[in-house]
């Protein structure tokens, strides 16, 4: 027992060392990281089988349970946590179509091919089709991150993969039951049973994931500035959701984990302490790295193990099964995309994008796990495993290695004029900052004159070169329209940053932050849209409203409507105040650009100045209207915001004094406890005034 445990631990450490070497190797070999891992995994499998001293690696094997309950929850949660909800919502029709209709077409085409060419039972063929129709575009997505592919394309492929995995696992489970009860199949009743079970598993997964995601978002909000606890809660959420949904409730664990990750990654992200958010992202990136590394190494090792134990199959059969799998993906994508574009005219998928989506249908860990989990009583089990392994291996090595060539061929990553302008402008700003820093070091005699002149000569030359390139771009006819969009996009980024800082300081609520950020995201996607903020209707307290006066006779309704009116008008006041602060920040930067930037035309800045000044006047007028008609609400809201801000400043100062060892830990704890008591007292007062609760 001890020897087995030792072998497993040593195997894990060895595989992690190989994964680290693969990451270093990737810098010298133009192959996707996941492909390098699979190839190294094959090498590890051959070593373990043929060379003495490496037998211990056999102790650590890829099992379905390991994939389902350890690796898969981490990978799904990481992807869902980082998934941009705005992009996902905008492309949801396409993602849903790809993960359902496209998945179904692929399943049927592959099942038909397997049945026709190999004479496999239709239900067994459908079972195989559900396994091989699951996609794992890890190599494609990793490449997209490196080249900066369009965010919407990344979201479509990643969203399809997440939902597709859920569909594959659900369909696989249902078809296994059909195979088990093959003698009891009853036409229409079987179809009804299949449909109802499918809806239960999918909808149940959505509900379970949403509820657990919300619960853990609330729990995270109760923990402040404790990265260990906050990260631990997300780990518990990722794996507990999968286990709870899959094993206890009997619904889709993949879909539940995906929804939970999206809830805490979007709605719950702002509840995570600002100091922890970056660390949280790095942690889940690391968790995904470890999971992917071990999975792909073990996939390569498992392929060696399985190929040596499975029956010999002719080369012709291998070519046929690979062709069937590829044709299934081709037909499903190219048949689906035109229908998707008809249904969703405002969010069409281009032909080039369709090619990338089709070729990114790599089969990976989930397909392998489902193959290995096939019960021994399934007919033609060994043949199905061989066919599946062949398809997984081919798509990993061929699709994974050629996707980069296809992306370059289709110019998916090609730089636009706007990208070029942004790149060279950024270089100029960097050069100028370094020159200023060198000047400061020289003036303060931190460096010698010779060192200063040598470095200054290099960066001054680079700044001149980049400046000339930008001036050449500006003189071109095509840059004029792009220049305005570049500047507007930059200012929208400043607005986003300002809103996030206001929330971090407690000056706006999370509800308002989500509204403002959603609006900014919408404008970034469509820079020509108007500056509008969508907010729920306000129930004004008016003596002229007859319906309101009648309802006020009912005490419960009167209390609810009064509380609702206060909350909505408080939200409005916070919104106009936040808009005023953000717009003033943008106008300040515009004034700096007018005097300090030689690359931005005054015409664009004047146009933007007029727009922002108009928005500022509207926001100020609406803020004044609230102060005029509801002065108590305006006063209470402003007082509450400033009290929170002052208390936060107190906390920051106490922690700074503690870090500098000017305060002892005992005194600092007493002062921080006093601040916390006043925070609670202020919150209770606001609740009594029906403003925030």
ZIVEN-V849063 format. One record per pair of residues at least 12 apart in sequence whose ideal C-beta (glycine too) atoms are under 10 Angstrom apart, sorted by the first residue. I is the first residue (numbers start at 1). J is the second residue. Records with the same first field share a line. If there is no record, write none. Layout:
I = J, J
This chain:
3 = 56, 59
4 = 56, 59
5 = 59
6 = 56, 59
7 = 55, 56, 57, 58, 59, 60
8 = 56, 57, 59, 60, 61
9 = 56, 59, 60
10 = 56, 57, 59, 60
11 = 44, 48, 54, 56, 57, 58, 59, 60, 61, 294, 298, 301
12 = 57, 59, 60, 290, 294
14 = 44, 54, 56, 57, 60, 297
15 = 37, 40, 41, 44, 57, 60, 290, 293, 294, 297, 298, 301
16 = 290, 293, 294, 297
18 = 36, 37, 40, 41, 43, 44, 293, 294, 297
19 = 33, 36, 37, 40, 41, 289, 290, 292, 293, 294, 296, 297
20 = 293
21 = 36, 40
22 = 34, 35, 36, 37, 38, 39, 40, 41, 293, 296, 297
23 = 36, 37, 289, 293
25 = 37, 39, 40
26 = 142
30 = 401, 404
31 = 139, 397, 400, 401, 404
32 = 138, 139, 140, 141, 142, 143, 146, 362, 396, 400, 401, 403, 404
33 = 138, 139, 142, 143, 146, 289, 292, 293, 296, 400
34 = 136, 137, 138, 139, 140, 141, 142, 143, 292, 293, 295, 296, 297, 299, 362, 364, 365, 396, 400
35 = 138, 139, 296, 300, 362, 396, 397, 398, 399, 400, 401, 403
36 = 296, 297, 300, 400
37 = 138, 139, 292, 293, 294, 295, 296, 297, 298, 299, 300, 396
38 = 139, 295, 296, 297, 298, 299, 300, 301, 303, 364, 392, 393, 396, 397, 400
39 = 296, 297, 300, 396, 397
40 = 296, 297, 300, 301
41 = 62, 293, 294, 295, 296, 297, 298, 299, 300, 301, 302, 303, 304
42 = 297, 299, 300, 301, 302, 303, 304, 307, 393, 397
43 = 297, 300, 301, 304
44 = 57, 297, 298, 300, 301, 304
45 = 57, 58, 297, 298, 299, 300, 301, 302, 303, 304, 305, 306, 307, 308
46 = 300, 301, 304, 308
47 = 301, 304
48 = 60, 301, 304, 305
49 = 301, 304, 305, 308
50 = 304
57 = 297, 298, 301
58 = 301, 305
60 = 294, 297, 298, 301
61 = 298, 301, 302, 305, 372
62 = 294, 295, 297, 298, 299, 300, 301, 302, 303, 305, 365, 368, 369, 372
63 = 298, 302, 369, 372, 373
64 = 366, 368, 369, 370, 371, 372, 373, 374
65 = 369, 372, 373
66 = 294, 295, 298, 365, 369, 372
67 = 291, 295, 298, 299, 365, 366, 368, 369, 370, 372, 373
68 = 169, 242, 243, 246, 247, 253, 254, 365, 366, 369, 370, 373
69 = 239, 242, 243, 246, 247, 253
70 = 239, 242, 291, 294, 295
71 = 287, 288, 290, 291, 292, 294, 295, 298, 365, 366, 369
72 = 165, 169, 238, 239, 242, 246, 253, 254, 257, 291, 295, 365, 366, 369
73 = 235, 237, 238, 239, 240, 241, 242, 243, 246, 253, 254, 256, 257, 258, 260, 261, 287, 291
74 = 235, 238, 239, 242, 257, 284, 287, 288, 290, 291, 292
75 = 136, 138, 161, 162, 165, 238, 254, 257, 284, 287, 288, 291, 292, 295, 364, 365, 366
76 = 161, 162, 165, 166, 238, 241, 242, 253, 254, 255, 256, 257, 258, 260, 261, 288, 291, 366
77 = 234, 235, 237, 238, 239, 241, 242, 257, 258, 260, 261, 262, 264, 265, 284, 287, 288
78 = 234, 238, 261, 265, 281, 283, 284, 285, 286, 287, 288, 289, 291, 292
79 = 138, 141, 158, 159, 161, 162, 165, 257, 258, 261, 262, 265, 284, 288
80 = 158, 159, 162, 209, 213, 238, 257, 258, 259, 260, 261, 262, 263, 264, 265, 266, 284
81 = 234, 237, 238, 258, 260, 261, 262, 263, 264, 265, 266, 268, 269, 280, 281, 284, 285, 288
82 = 158, 261, 262, 265, 266, 269, 281, 284, 285, 288
83 = 154, 155, 158, 159, 162, 258, 261, 262, 265, 266
84 = 151, 152, 154, 155, 158, 262, 265, 266, 521
85 = 155, 262, 263, 265, 266, 267, 269, 514, 517, 518, 521
86 = 151, 155, 266, 517, 518, 520, 521, 522, 524, 525
87 = 150, 151, 152, 153, 154, 155, 156, 158, 159, 521, 525
88 = 152, 155, 156, 158, 159, 162, 262, 266
89 = 155, 266, 518, 521
90 = 152, 155, 156, 344, 346, 347, 521, 522, 525, 526
91 = 151, 152, 153, 155, 156, 159, 160, 344, 347, 349
92 = 155, 156, 159, 163, 344, 347
93 = 340, 343, 344, 346, 347
94 = 152, 155, 156, 159, 160, 336, 337, 340, 341, 343, 344, 347, 348, 349, 353, 357
95 = 155, 156, 157, 158, 159, 160, 161, 162, 163, 164, 340
96 = 159, 160, 163, 340
97 = 160, 336, 337, 339, 340, 343, 344, 349
98 = 135, 156, 157, 159, 160, 161, 163, 164, 332, 333, 336, 337, 340, 349, 357, 361
99 = 135, 159, 160, 161, 162, 163, 164, 165, 166, 167, 168
100 = 160, 163, 164, 167, 202, 336
101 = 332, 335, 336, 339, 340
102 = 133, 135, 160, 164, 167, 329, 331, 332, 333, 334, 335, 336, 337, 339, 340, 357, 358, 361
103 = 129, 130, 133, 134, 135, 160, 163, 164, 165, 166, 167, 168, 171, 332, 336
104 = 129, 130, 133, 167, 171, 332, 336
105 = 133, 328, 329, 331, 332, 333, 334, 335, 336
106 = 129, 130, 132, 133, 134, 135, 164, 325, 327, 328, 329, 330, 331, 332, 333, 335, 336, 361
107 = 125, 126, 127, 128, 129, 130, 131, 132, 133, 134, 167, 168, 171, 175, 328, 332
108 = 125, 126, 129, 133, 328, 331, 332
109 = 129, 133, 324, 325, 327, 328, 329, 330, 331, 332, 335
110 = 125, 126, 128, 129, 130, 131, 132, 133, 321, 324, 325, 326, 327, 328, 329, 331, 332, 387, 391
111 = 123, 124, 125, 126, 127, 128, 129, 130, 132, 133, 175, 324, 328
112 = 125, 126, 129, 324, 328
113 = 125, 128, 129, 320, 321, 323, 324, 325, 327, 328
114 = 126, 127, 128, 129, 132, 320, 321, 324, 325, 328, 380, 383, 384, 387
115 = 128, 129
116 = 320, 324
117 = 316, 317, 320, 321, 323, 324
118 = 317, 320, 321, 324, 380, 383, 384, 387
119 = 380
120 = 379, 380, 383, 384, 387
121 = 179, 182, 378, 379, 380
123 = 175, 178, 179, 182, 185, 379
124 = 175, 178, 179, 182, 374, 378, 379, 380, 381, 383, 384
125 = 380, 384
126 = 171, 172, 175, 178, 179
127 = 171, 172, 174, 175, 176, 178, 179, 370, 374, 378, 379, 380, 384
128 = 172, 175, 321, 324, 325, 370, 371, 374, 378, 380, 383, 384, 385, 387, 388, 391
129 = 168, 171, 172, 175, 324, 325, 328
130 = 167, 168, 169, 170, 171, 172, 173, 174, 175, 176, 367, 370
131 = 168, 169, 171, 172, 175, 363, 366, 367, 368, 369, 370, 371, 373, 374, 384, 385, 387, 388, 391, 392
132 = 168, 321, 324, 325, 328, 329, 361, 363, 367, 370, 371, 384, 387, 388, 391, 392, 395
133 = 164, 167, 168, 171, 172, 325, 328, 329, 332, 361, 363, 367
134 = 161, 164, 165, 166, 167, 168, 169, 171, 172, 254, 361, 363, 364, 365, 366, 367, 368, 369, 370
135 = 157, 160, 161, 164, 165, 168, 329, 357, 360, 361, 362, 363, 364, 366, 367, 395
136 = 161, 164, 165, 292, 295, 296, 299, 360, 361, 362, 363, 364, 365, 366, 367, 368, 392, 395, 396
137 = 154, 157, 158, 160, 161, 164, 356, 357, 359, 360, 361, 362, 363, 364, 395, 399, 400, 403
138 = 158, 161, 288, 292, 295, 296, 360, 362, 364, 365, 396, 400
139 = 292, 296, 360, 362, 364, 395, 396, 399, 400, 401, 403, 404
140 = 153, 154, 157, 158, 161, 356, 357, 359, 360, 361, 362, 399, 400, 403, 404, 406, 407
141 = 154, 157, 158, 161, 360
142 = 292, 400
143 = 360, 400, 403, 404, 407, 413
144 = 157, 158, 356, 360, 403, 407, 412, 413
146 = 404, 413
147 = 404, 407, 408, 412, 413, 414
148 = 412, 413, 415, 419
149 = 353, 356, 407, 412, 413
150 = 353, 412, 413
151 = 524, 525
152 = 347, 349, 353, 525
153 = 349, 350, 352, 353, 356, 357, 360, 412
156 = 347, 349, 353, 356, 357, 360
157 = 353, 356, 357, 360, 361
158 = 360
159 = 258, 262
160 = 333, 357, 360, 361
161 = 360, 361, 362, 364, 366
162 = 254, 255, 257, 258, 259, 261, 262
163 = 202, 252, 254, 255, 258
164 = 254, 361, 366
165 = 252, 254, 255, 258, 364, 365, 366, 367, 370
166 = 201, 202, 205, 206, 252, 253, 254, 255, 256, 257, 258, 259, 366
167 = 198, 201, 202, 252, 254, 255
168 = 254, 366, 367, 370
169 = 201, 205, 246, 252, 253, 254, 255, 366, 369, 370
170 = 197, 198, 199, 200, 201, 202, 205, 251, 252, 253, 254, 255
171 = 194, 198, 201
172 = 366, 370, 373, 374
173 = 197, 198, 201, 246, 250, 252, 370
174 = 193, 194, 195, 197, 198, 201
175 = 194
176 = 370, 373, 374, 375, 378
177 = 193, 194, 197
178 = 190, 193, 194
179 = 374, 375, 377, 378, 379
180 = 375, 377, 378
181 = 193
182 = 379
197 = 250
198 = 252
200 = 249, 250, 251, 252
201 = 245, 246, 249, 250, 251, 252, 253, 255, 256
202 = 251, 252, 255
203 = 251, 252, 255
204 = 245, 249, 250, 251, 252, 255, 256
205 = 241, 242, 245, 246, 249, 251, 252, 253, 254, 255, 256, 257, 258, 259, 260
206 = 251, 252, 255, 256, 258, 259
207 = 245, 249, 251, 255, 256, 259
208 = 241, 242, 244, 245, 246, 248, 249, 251, 252, 253, 255, 256, 257, 259, 260
209 = 237, 241, 242, 244, 245, 251, 252, 253, 254, 255, 256, 257, 258, 259, 260, 261, 262, 263
210 = 256, 259, 260, 262, 263
211 = 241, 256, 259, 260, 263
212 = 236, 237, 240, 241, 244, 245, 256, 257, 259, 260, 263, 264
213 = 237, 241, 256, 257, 258, 259, 260, 261, 262, 263, 264, 265, 266, 267, 268
214 = 260, 263, 264, 267, 268
215 = 237, 260, 263, 264, 268
216 = 233, 234, 236, 237, 238, 240, 241, 260, 263, 264, 268, 271
217 = 233, 237, 260, 263, 264, 265, 266, 267, 268, 269, 270, 271, 272, 510
218 = 268, 271
219 = 233, 236, 237, 264, 268, 271
220 = 233, 234, 237, 264, 268, 269, 271, 272, 273, 276, 280
221 = 268, 270, 271, 272, 273, 510
222 = 271
223 = 271, 272, 273, 276
224 = 271, 272, 273, 275, 276, 651, 676
225 = 273, 274, 275, 276, 651, 655
226 = 273, 275, 276
227 = 272, 273, 275, 276, 277, 278, 279, 280, 283
228 = 276, 279
229 = 276
230 = 271, 272, 273, 275, 276, 277, 279, 280, 283
231 = 272, 276, 279, 280, 282, 283, 284, 287
233 = 264, 268, 272
234 = 260, 261, 264, 265, 268, 272, 280, 283, 284, 287
235 = 283, 284, 287
237 = 257, 260, 261, 263, 264, 268
238 = 257, 260, 261, 264, 284, 287
239 = 253, 257
240 = 256, 257, 260
241 = 253, 254, 255, 256, 257, 258, 259, 260, 261
242 = 254, 256, 257, 258, 260
243 = 256, 257
244 = 256, 257, 260
245 = 257, 259, 260
254 = 366
261 = 284
264 = 280
265 = 280, 281, 284
266 = 514, 517
267 = 510, 511, 514
268 = 510
269 = 281, 510, 514
270 = 500, 503, 504, 509, 510, 511, 513, 514, 517
271 = 510
273 = 504
274 = 500, 501, 503, 504, 505
275 = 504
277 = 500, 504
291 = 365
292 = 364, 365
294 = 365
295 = 364, 365, 366, 368, 369
296 = 364, 365, 396
298 = 365, 368
299 = 364, 365, 367, 368, 369, 389, 392, 393, 396
300 = 393, 396
302 = 368, 369, 371, 372, 389, 392
303 = 368, 389, 390, 392, 393, 396
305 = 389
306 = 368, 371, 372, 382, 385, 386, 388, 389
307 = 385, 386, 389, 390, 393
309 = 382, 385, 386
310 = 382, 383, 385, 386, 387, 389, 390
311 = 382, 383, 386
312 = 386
313 = 382, 383, 386, 387, 390
317 = 383, 386, 387, 390
318 = 386, 387, 390, 391, 393, 394
319 = 390, 394
320 = 387
321 = 383, 386, 387, 388, 390, 391, 394
322 = 387, 390, 391, 393, 394, 395, 398
323 = 394
324 = 387, 391
325 = 361, 363, 387, 388, 390, 391, 392, 394, 395
326 = 358, 359, 361, 391, 394, 395, 398, 399
328 = 361, 391
329 = 357, 358, 359, 360, 361, 362, 363, 395, 399
330 = 358, 359, 361
331 = 358
332 = 358, 361
333 = 349, 354, 355, 356, 357, 358, 359, 360, 361
334 = 351, 354, 355, 357, 358
336 = 349, 354, 357, 358
337 = 349, 350, 351, 353, 354, 355, 357, 358
338 = 354
340 = 354
341 = 354
346 = 526
350 = 410, 412
351 = 410
352 = 406, 407, 409, 410, 411, 412
353 = 410, 412
355 = 406, 407, 409, 410, 412
356 = 403, 406, 407, 410, 412
358 = 399, 406
359 = 395, 398, 399, 400, 402, 403, 406, 407, 410
360 = 395, 399, 400, 403, 406, 407
361 = 395, 399
362 = 391, 392, 394, 395, 396, 397, 398, 399, 400, 403
363 = 388, 389, 391, 392, 393, 394, 395, 396, 399
364 = 392, 395, 396, 400
365 = 392
367 = 388, 389, 391, 392, 395
368 = 385, 388, 389, 392, 393
370 = 388
371 = 384, 385, 386, 387, 388, 389, 391, 392
372 = 385, 388, 389
374 = 388
416 = 478, 482
417 = 473, 476, 478, 479, 480, 481, 482, 483, 486
418 = 473, 479, 481, 482, 483, 485, 486, 489
419 = 482, 486
420 = 469, 470, 473, 479, 482
421 = 469, 470, 473, 474, 479, 482, 483, 486, 599
422 = 482, 486, 489, 490
423 = 466, 469, 470
424 = 465, 466, 467, 468, 469, 470, 471, 472, 473, 599
425 = 466, 467, 469, 470, 473, 486, 490, 597, 599, 600
426 = 466
427 = 462, 463, 465, 466, 467, 469, 470
428 = 462, 463, 464, 465, 466, 467, 469, 470, 597, 598, 599
429 = 463, 466, 597, 599
430 = 459, 462, 463, 466
431 = 458, 459, 460, 461, 462, 463, 464, 465, 466, 467
432 = 459, 460, 463, 467, 596
433 = 459
434 = 455, 456, 458, 459, 460, 462, 463
435 = 455, 456, 459, 460, 462, 463
437 = 455, 459
438 = 451, 452, 453, 454, 455, 456, 459, 460
439 = 452, 456
441 = 455
442 = 455, 456
467 = 598, 599
470 = 598, 599
471 = 598, 599
473 = 599
474 = 598, 599, 600, 601
479 = 601
480 = 601, 603, 604
483 = 599, 600, 601, 603, 604
484 = 527, 528, 600, 601, 603, 604, 605, 607, 608
485 = 527, 528, 604
486 = 527, 600, 604
487 = 590, 593, 597, 600, 601, 604, 605, 607, 608
488 = 523, 524, 527, 528, 604, 607, 608, 611
489 = 523, 524, 527
490 = 586, 589, 593, 600
491 = 523, 582, 583, 585, 586, 587, 589, 590, 608, 611, 612
492 = 519, 520, 521, 522, 523, 524, 527, 582, 586
493 = 520, 524
494 = 520, 582, 583, 585, 586, 588, 589
495 = 516, 517, 519, 520, 523, 524, 531, 578, 579, 581, 582, 583, 585, 586, 612
496 = 516, 517, 519, 520, 521, 523, 524, 582
497 = 520, 582, 585
498 = 516, 520, 578, 579, 581, 582, 583, 584, 585, 586
499 = 512, 513, 514, 515, 516, 517, 519, 520, 578, 579, 581, 582
500 = 513, 516, 517
501 = 581, 582, 585
502 = 516, 574, 577, 578, 581, 582, 641, 645
503 = 516, 517, 578
504 = 648
505 = 641, 644, 645, 648, 649, 652
506 = 640, 641, 642, 643, 644, 645, 647, 648, 679
507 = 574, 577, 578, 581, 640, 641, 642, 644, 645, 648
508 = 571, 574, 575, 577, 578, 581, 641
509 = 567, 570, 571, 574, 575, 641, 692
511 = 535, 536, 567, 571, 574
512 = 533, 535, 570, 571, 572, 574, 575, 577, 578
513 = 574, 578
515 = 533, 534, 535, 536, 571, 575, 578
516 = 533, 574, 575, 578, 579, 582
518 = 533, 534
519 = 531, 532, 533, 534, 535
520 = 582
522 = 534
530 = 611, 615
531 = 579, 583, 611, 612, 614, 615, 618, 619
533 = 572, 575, 576, 578, 579, 619
535 = 568, 571, 572, 575
536 = 564, 567, 568, 571
537 = 564, 568
538 = 564, 565, 567, 568, 569, 571, 572
539 = 560, 561, 562, 563, 564, 565, 566, 567, 568, 569
540 = 565, 568, 569, 629, 630
541 = 561, 562, 564, 565, 566, 569, 629, 630
542 = 565
548 = 561, 565
559 = 690
562 = 690
563 = 689, 690, 691, 693
564 = 690
565 = 630, 633, 690
566 = 630, 632, 633, 636, 637, 689, 690, 691, 692
567 = 633, 690, 691, 692, 693
569 = 626, 629, 630, 633, 634, 637, 691
570 = 626, 630, 633, 634, 636, 637, 640, 641, 686, 689, 690, 691, 692
571 = 637, 691, 692
572 = 622, 623, 625, 626, 630, 633, 637
573 = 622, 623, 625, 626, 627, 630, 633, 634, 636, 637, 638, 641
574 = 623, 637, 638, 640, 641
575 = 619, 622, 623
576 = 618, 619, 620, 621, 622, 623, 624, 625, 626, 627
577 = 619, 620, 623, 626, 634, 637, 638, 641
578 = 619
579 = 615, 616, 618, 619, 620, 622, 623
580 = 615, 616, 619, 620, 622, 623
581 = 619
582 = 612, 615, 616, 619
583 = 611, 612, 613, 614, 615, 616, 617, 618, 619, 620
584 = 612, 616, 619
586 = 608, 609, 611, 612, 615, 616
587 = 608, 609, 612, 613, 615, 616
590 = 604, 605, 606, 608, 609, 612, 613
591 = 605, 609
593 = 605, 608
594 = 606, 609
632 = 689
633 = 689, 691
636 = 685, 686, 689, 690, 691, 692
637 = 686, 689, 691, 692
639 = 682, 685, 686
640 = 682, 683, 685, 686, 689, 691, 692
643 = 678, 679, 681, 682, 683, 685, 686
644 = 679, 682, 683, 686
646 = 675, 678
647 = 674, 675, 676, 678, 679, 682
648 = 675, 679
649 = 675
650 = 671, 672, 674, 675, 678, 679
651 = 671, 672, 675, 676, 679
653 = 671
654 = 667, 668, 669, 670, 671, 672, 674, 675
655 = 668, 671, 672
657 = 671
658 = 671, 672
